[in-house]
């Protein structure tokens, strides 16, 4: 367990008799009804034991024992550090009665270094060095993270020439214990910065970090900031407030959203008329995180609702929630009862794994307008994109080689991966990204400015119109099948005229010699029969749901789509195109089902592509079909694909590359 833990607890984890006498710090940490932990440090919310603070303190004491001889600490130095470590977390402990008393005294118990110092002083009467070290406990680390001004260490200056102790060594060992107890990796990454800051403190220099530096430390995922972002933090946040649990709560939001949250928080503080020194985002961090498949995740359903509010503060279902106590503002969001029930339903539906519930999530989010666009996969987005990139990286990269002309359009740019690749290969070309979603374009604009890209983006739909000016190349990468599946044409969805219209408008947007470049699904010629032998009943259940829910392939009679389902042998048979569509939906798994079942991946055969472009008067430069190896590699775990006679056969082609020149 821990050498320090064993000093106070027996092998069953029970506290040893008599050890609480004279150890009030230990009583407060063990005799508590408060579970206080930074969820940022947890792998799983469900792993909470209630002893996290106690075990953290024990780790700090173990580390002190480990390095005290290495650093040649005197007994007095070690005693001082040990006392500081024992008392620095006590404000996180105690029973409700004790915690209420601390609040009445005005102790900011959620700013645990300050409150712990006051509790220590109440117990011992000491307001000297140890009191000051407890009060500034962890502040150096927070300065390095950008959360607190360097001047928060000013009380240490009174002890920088403390003759009885080597303050530089004392502070360095203390901070190593504090930070290493969280993570050795974190300590390795900040020990140089920690030593440098301690050197400055001991020499009497409290030079502040620049606002730009602090902002970069607060938001390490951002590559670049607008001047207005830096100015906002420099004027409204850094001089006035300390930040607590900032990254834990806000790391999943972009800078525009963070500024809106902070702006609304500041407005609430000004409206209250109260003095606030600390902005504490722990309530938001705690409410945003939950367990998904045994791992801690951001509750994306709750976050989508918050995002809607941040775009339009008139939204009635959610509002910022700022509670002020003892000069601390605690920031969270409050939701209407309808919203709370919606979030609760979505989480439980997701955990249930039932396909009908997952489809209901999408319907509800569409009703409330909380999803970002029609193709948002909510909590499964990261997994989906990772799988999509793994499956299709080869052909996605190769289509760039067919680009011609001085300008190139990426249709349906999504996250901007292809835009980046185009810019990298063709730095002198004009690169344009399009999407039908305003939210996607706004996100791409933020990415452009954050990362310093030269490409441009705009809202455009080729089903509706041509480009305003001629371009050299237009790329449709995995987007035409979505146009086919989601566009409401004269005959509803799955209307091939929507694809033809988009391609005609694209063709009319090209200059002479310009090219349309397509990478997408491909339909299989003919009406062969294919069988699937599932390896589990879950696979057969998935297939039966698919038969019921898939509305595509209107050109195939219903009785031909599925010929039989043999539940005893876990075997099904049907038209090759229906089986193909099922296979390429099944590979994405249960979580993506509600989206994928709405899409038909293959809408043209290779020959139909050729015929269409011939009608347009285009020259087909490339027309080839292929099977992405990721599909059979993944699906082979779950099923065998057979021909009509029960022999194992190769998968039908999944994708095609078409290049048509004007």
N, C-alpha and C positions, 0 to 999 in steps of 0.2 A: 504493500500500500504506500507507505511513506514513513521515513524514519521519524519525522516530527509528529506525524499522526500517531505512531506507536507509543510515543511518550505520554500521550493523553488518553488513548483509547485502547481497549483490549482487542483480541483477535476477532471478536464478534461485532466490533464496531461500537461497543458500549463504552461510555466515558469512565475512566478509572476513578475509583473512590478517592475523594479528597483533592483531586486536581483542580477543581473549580475554586477552591479557597485561595484567595489572593490573585486569581486570574479572571477578573471581570470581563476582559476582552473575550475569553473563551466561552464564558457563560452567554454573552450576547450573541456570539456566532452559532452556538449549538442550541440554545433555548430560544428559538425564534419561529414565528409563523409567517415570515416573509421570505418569499423566493425571489431574489433579485439577481439577475444575471444578464449580461450583454448577449443577446441572441446572436449577434454577429460572430461570436466565438463558438457557437454550437454547430455540430453537424446535423443534429436532429432535435426538433422541439420536444419530441417524445422522450428524448434521453434525459430530460431534466430530473434530477433526483432530490433537489432541495438543499443539497449539501455543496453546491458549486462554490459558494463564497468561502466556506470553511476549507475546502480542499485547495482552493487557490492560495489561501494564506499558508496552508501547510507546505505547498510547493515553494512559496517564497522563502520559508524558513529552511527547507531542505537545500535550496540553492545557496542560501547564506552559509550554511554549514559546509557546503562543498567548496566554496571559493574563499572562505575566510582565511585559511592557511596559505592558499595560493597568493592572496593579496597582502598577506602578512598584517592582518588587522590586529590592533591591540584589543585587549579584553574590553576596554571602555568603548572602542569603536564598534565592536561587534554587539555589545549590549545595547548601545544606542540604536543601531540598525534593527536589531531584533525587536526592540520595544516598538519602534515605528511600524514595522511590518505587522506586528500583532494587533495594533490598534487602528491601522489605516482603513480597515473595511467594516468596523463595528457598526457604522450607521446603516449598513445593509441588513443588520441582524436585529435582535430584540423582539419582544412581543408587542402586540398592537398597543397595549397600555403604555409601554415605554416609548414607543414611536410617537404616539399622540402627545406625550409630555415633551418630547424633543421638538415637535412642531410648535407647541405652545410657547416654547422658549425662543422660537424664531430660527431654529436650526434648519437649513435647507437639506433635509435628509437624503434627497436624491442627488445632491452635489456632495458625494460621500466623503471627499477629502476634508472639506470645511466642517461638515457636521461631525465627522469622526474626531477631528481635532477638538471640537467643543465638548464632546462627550468625554474624551480623554482628560481634558482640563477639569471638568466637573468631578471626575473620579479621583484625580491625583492632585489637583491644585497647581499643576505645572503649566506655565505658559511660556516656557523657554524654548530651547533648541528642539527637543523632541516634539513639542506642540507645533512648532513651525514646520518641521519636516513632515509631520502628518498632514498639516494643512496644505502643503505644497506637493503632497504625494501624487505622483502621476502627471503633474503639470508639465514637466519637461517632455514627456511622451506626447501630451496633447499639443504642445507648441510645435513639435516636429510634424504632427498630423495637420497642423494649420488651424486647429480648433480654438486655441487660446493665444492671446498676446504674450510675448516674451516677458513683458512687465509683470505678469502674474507671479513671477519668481522674485519680485522685489524684496519680500520679507526675508529671503535668504541672504541678502546683502549684509545684514547686520551680523552674520556669523561667518563671513568669508575669511576673516582673519582670526578665527576662533583658535586660540593658541593650544588648547588642550587636545584638539583633534585636527587631522588632515582632512579639511572639508572637501577638497577635490576628490580624494580617494573615497571618502564617505558617501558623497553624492553618486559617484560612479558605481560603487557596489550596490547602493540602495536601488538605483534605477535598473541595474542589471537584474537584480532579484525581481523587481516589479514586472519588467518586460519579459524576461525569460520564462516567468511563471505562466504567462499567457502563451508564448510561443518562442522557441529557440530561433525559428526562422525569422520572426519579426525582429528579434534582438540582433541577429546577424545583419539585417538590412538597415538598422537604425543606430548601431553602436557608434559609428563614426560621427554621425550627427549629434548623438547624445553627448559624446566626449567633447565635441566642439562647443556645444551650448553650455556645458558645465564649465569649461575653461573660461568662457565669457563671463559667466555668473561670478566665478571665484575672482576674476580680475576686475569685477565691478562694472562690466559692460552689459547692458540690457538692450542691445541694438535689435530693433524689430525686423522681422522678415517682411519682405515687400508683399503687398496685396496679391500680386501676380503669383508669387511663390506659394503663399498660403492657399490660394484658390486651386493651384495645381495639386497641392497636397490633399486638400479636401476632396477633390474630384479627380483622382488619378486616371480615370477612364477617359477624360476629356483631353484631346490633343492640343487644342487652342481655344482661347476665349476671346469674345468680342470685348472691345474697350469698355463698352457700356456695362458688361458683366463685372469687370474688374472695378470700375468706378462705383457700381452699386454696393459691392462688398466693402470697398474702401471707405465709403461714406456712411452707409446705413447699418452695416453689420459689425465689421471688425472693431471699430472704435467704441462700440456701445455694448456688445454682448459676447459672452463666451458661448461656444457651441458644444453641446453634449450629444453623443450618439448620432452625429450628423451623417457619417458614411453608412452606418448600420441602417438608417431609415431612408436615406435619399439616394443611395448609389444606383438604384434602378431607374431613377428619373433623369431626364436630360436637363441641361442648364436652363432652358426656358421654363420648364416646369418647376425647377428648384427656385428660380427667382420669383415665380408667381406664388409659391408656397410661402417664401420668406416675406414677400411684399404684403400678403394677406395677414401673416402673423404680426408684422410690425403695425399694421393698421389696427388689429385687435388690441395690441398693447397700448397704442396711443389712445384708443377709445376708452380703455380702462382707466387711464390716468395714473397707473401704478408704475413704480420703478422696477425695471427688469434688467438684471445683470446676466442671467443665464437663459439661453434657449435650449430646452431639453426635448430632444426628439425621440426619447425612449418609448413613450406611448405609441407613436406611429410605427417605430421599428417592431415593437411587440405585436401590434395589430396586423401588420403587413405580412408577417412570416408565419408559415404553417408547414406541416409535414406533407410531402407528396412522394409516394412510393418510398417511404422510410427516410427521406432526405429533406432537409430544410429548403423551402422555396418561398419566393415572393408569392403572395396570394394574388394572382394575376387578375382574378375576377374583381377583387376589391380595387386593385390598381387601375383597371380599365374605367371603373366608375369615377375614381379620383381624377383620372386624365380628362374625362368628359367635363367635370367641374372646372378643371384648370383652363380648359378651352373656352368655357362659357360659365361664368360664376352665377348666372341666373338659374342654373339647373336646380330644381327643387329637391332632389333626392339626397343631396350631400352638401356639407358645408365644413369649413375649417373649424376646429375646436381647440381653443386656446384657454387653458386654465392657469391662473397665476397664483403662486403661493411662495412666500418668503423670498421674493426677488427672482423667482424662477418661473418661466413660462413653459408649460408642458403642451407640446403640439401634437395634435392628432386630427382625425376627421370624424365627424358624426354623420350617421346615415339615417334616412327615414326607415320606418319599420318595414316598408315594402322592399327597400334596398337590402336591409339586413337579411330578410327572408330569401331574397334572390341570391345573395352571396352564399348563404347557408345551403340553399338548394344546389347551387353549382358545385360547391365543394363536395357535398355528399354524393351528387350524381357522378362526379369525376371518380370518387373513391369506389363507387359501386361497380364501375366498369361496364354498366349496361348501355348498350348502344342507343336504346330509345331515350334514355336519360340524356345522353350526350347530344342527341339531336335537339332535345328540349332546351338545353343550354343555349344553343345557337339561336333558336327561335326567340327565347326570352331576351337575349342580348340584342337581337335585331329590333325587338319591340321597344326596348328602352334606349336604343341607339348608343350602346356603350362600347360595341366592338369597333375597332379602328377601320376595318375595311372587310370586304366580303371574303377574303382569304385568310384572315387572322386565325391562327390555330391555338390561341390562348395559351394555356400552360404548357402545351406540347410544342410550341413554336421552335424553341432551341433544338429539341430533339429532331423535329421535322427537318429543319434547315441543315443540321449536321448530316442526317441520312441522305437528304436530297443532294448535298454537295458530294458525299461519298459515292453515290450512285452515278452521278452525271458529270463529274469533273472533267472526264476525258473529252467528251464531245462538246461541252460548253467552252472549253479552251480552244478546241480546233476550229470552231466556226469563225473565230476572229480572223483567221487567215484568209477568208474570202472577202473581207471588207475592201471596198474600192471607193474612190472619190475623196473629196476634201472634208466631207461631213458624214457622220454616222449617227443613226437614231437607234437607241435601245428601247424597245417597246415593253412596257410593264417592268420598270427598273427595280421595283421592290426594295431590297436592302442596298442596292448599288454595287454589288460585286462585279457585274459585267462592266459597269461604267469605269470602275477602277482598272480592270484589265485592259479595256480599250485605251484609256488614258496612258497606261504604262507602255503599251505597244506603239501607240500613235500620238505622241506628245504634240504634234503639229496639226492634228486634225481637230475640227470642231465636233465635239461629242455632246449629244443631246439625250437626256433620259426623259421618258414619259411615263405617266401612270394615270389611271382614271380616278385615283383616290387623292383628295387634297391632303389628307393626313400623311400619306406616303411622301408626297412632294415636299411637304413641310419638313419631314424628318430628313429627307435627302438634302434639302437646303442647309439644315443644321450640320449634317455630316460634311457637306462641301466646305463650309466656312470653318468648321472645327479642324478639318484635316488639310485644308489648303488646296482643294482640288480646283481644276479649271473647267470641268464639265458643267453643263447647265441642265436644268430640269424644268418641265412644265406639265400642266394637266392637259391631257389629250387622249382622245379615243378615236382610233382609225375607223371604227364602225360608224362614227358620226361625220367625220370630215377628213380631208387631206391635210398635209402640213401646209403652213402658210407660204413656205418657199421650198424650192427644189433642194433635195439632199442627195448624197452619193450612195449611201447604203442604209437599209432599214433591217434591223435584226428582230425577229420574233423568236425568242428563246423560251420555250415552255410556257407560252402565253396564248397561242391560238386555241388550244383545247379548252382554256378557261373562257375565252370569248365564245366559243361554240357552246359550252355548258351553261353559262350564266346569262348570256344576252337573250332578252325576250324579243324574238323575231315575230314575223307574221304568224308562224306556226308554233309559237311558244319557244321554250328552250330546246336545245339540241336541234337547232335549225342551221343547216349548212350554208344557207344564204348569208348568215351573219359573218361567217369566215370569209366567204367570197367577197362580201362588201368591204371588209377590213383590208383584204389583199388588193382589191381594185383601187381603193383610196391610197394605199401604200404605193402601188405601182404608179398611180398618177402623181405622186409626190416625188418620184425619182427624176433626176436629169438623165439625159441620154447616156447609156453605158452604166447607169446605176443598178444596184442589185438589191433584191429581197433575199434575205438569208433566214432560213427557218430551221430550227432544231425543236422537234416536238414528237409526240406520239404518232404511231402509224398504224393504220388499220390493216388487217390481214386479208389478202385476196381469197375468194372462194368461201365455201361453207362446210369445211371439214369439221369432224366431231373430235372433241378432246375430252378426256376423263381426268378427274383429280381424285387421288386416294389420299385422304387426310391421315395424319399420324395421331391426331387427338380429336376428341369430340368437340373441343372448343373451336377447331377449324371448321367443322361441319356446321356448328351453330352460326359462325360468322357468315358462312356461305348462304345459309337459309335467310338470314337477315338481309344479305345483299340482294338475293332474289326478290325479296319483298320491297326493298327500298330503291333500287337502281331504276331510273326512269329513262335511261339513254337507249341507244341502238334501236331507234324507232323503225328502222328499215328491216328488222328481223322479226318475224311473227313470234308472239309470246310462246307458242307451243314448241318452237324450234330453239329458243334460247336455252332452256333446260329440258333435257330428255328424260332424266330420272335422277332420283336421290335415294341411294341405298344406305339407310342409317345403320344397318348391322355391319356392313363392310366399310362404312365411312367413305363411300365412293359416290361421286356425282358425274354426270355427263351432260354436255351441251355444245352449242355452236362455238367454234373456235374463237370468234370475236367476243362472245359473252364471257367465255372462260378467260380470255386474255385480259379483258377489262377487270374481271374479278381478281386475277393474279396481281395486277399492278395496283389494285386498291388494297388487297390483303397485306402486301409487303409493308405498308405504312403502319399497320397495327390498329388496335382498337381505338386509341386516342384520336387518331386522325380520321377515323371512319366517317364521322358525321359530315366532314368536308369532302373527303375523297369520293364518297358514294354519290355525291351530286355532280361529279365530273366524268365525262367520257374522254379517255386519253387519246384514242385513235378515231379520227373522223374522216380522213382521206386515206385510200391506199396509195402506194407509190405511183401507180399508173394514173389514178385520178388527179394527183398533183400535176403530173406531166400534161394531162389533157387540159386541165384548167389554165395553166400558164400558156399553153399553146394557143388557147382561145384568146387570151389577153394579148398575144403577139410577142410574148417574151421568149427568150432563148434560155432553155434549162441547161445550166452549166454543170450542176451536180444534182443527182437524185439517187440516194442510197439509203438503205435501211440497215439497222444493226440491233443487236441485243446488248444492253448494258449488263456487264457481268454481275453487278451488284444484286440484280433481281433473282436469278437462280441461286446465287450464293446464299442469299438470305432465306428464300422460300424453301430451299431444300431441307431446312430443319423441320419444316412443318407438313410437307406434302410431297407426293410423287406425281409428275405429269405424265399421262399415258395417252396413246392413240386409241382408236376405236376398238382395237383388238387387245388392249391391255398391255402393250409394250411401252416401255419408257421412251419418251421422245424429247427432242430439244424444245426449248421454249420458242414461241413465235417472236418475231422482231418486236422490240419495245419502242424504238425511236427511229427517226429518219433525219437526214440532213438534205435540205433542198436549197439550191442557189439558182435564182432566176434573174436574168439580166435583161434590161430594157434596151 
